[in-house]
Amino acid sequence: MSSRGKKRREAARKKKAEEGWNLRVSPFTTEDKLQKYQGLYDPNLRHHFESRAVQSNLFRLGMIDREGRVLDIEKQKSKLFIIEQEFKAAEKSEIMRLREEADMRQRVQSKRHETLERGRRAEQLMKIKDDRRIRSEILRAAKGEVSAPPVKTRGRRGKRGGSH
């Protein structure tokens, strides 16, 4: 018998033996997943988790509530997700409110500037009209066309002739 044939037969025998082995350690089928170990529910670790220091640490991490009851982390994750979504929505609404406020300030500011500009233009126009009127009066006075405006007097002293 050749050594090569002997090796082939030995390999085939080992392969056949391996195929017959049952590697399952639980009653679950190979498609089922093993349950996740949760140490907080382990009765053998009860004394460890009863320590005040451990409980305060677990409470700070959000794994237990104030009474020491174990919180469902998946449920807490969904609550946290909802809270985060609410915070995002609140931030968006705050940003929108700030933008609207800035737009309103901008509109008020532009209206103030428009009003001031209209006032300046009206003042300049009045000044120009006044300057034109004064120039035309000066020109008429230089030509001798303008008479002095009548002077308004108070009371009737001049007409009575008597003194008070």
Secondary structure, DSSP 8 states (H G I E B T S, - for coil): --HHHHHHHHHHHHHHHHHT-----SSS-TTS------GGG-GGGHHHHTSHHHHHHHHHHTSB-TT--B--HHHHHHHHHHHHHHHHHHHHHHHHHHHHHHHHHHHHHHHHHHHHHHHHHHHHHHHHHHHHHHHHHHHHHHHT----------SSHHHH----
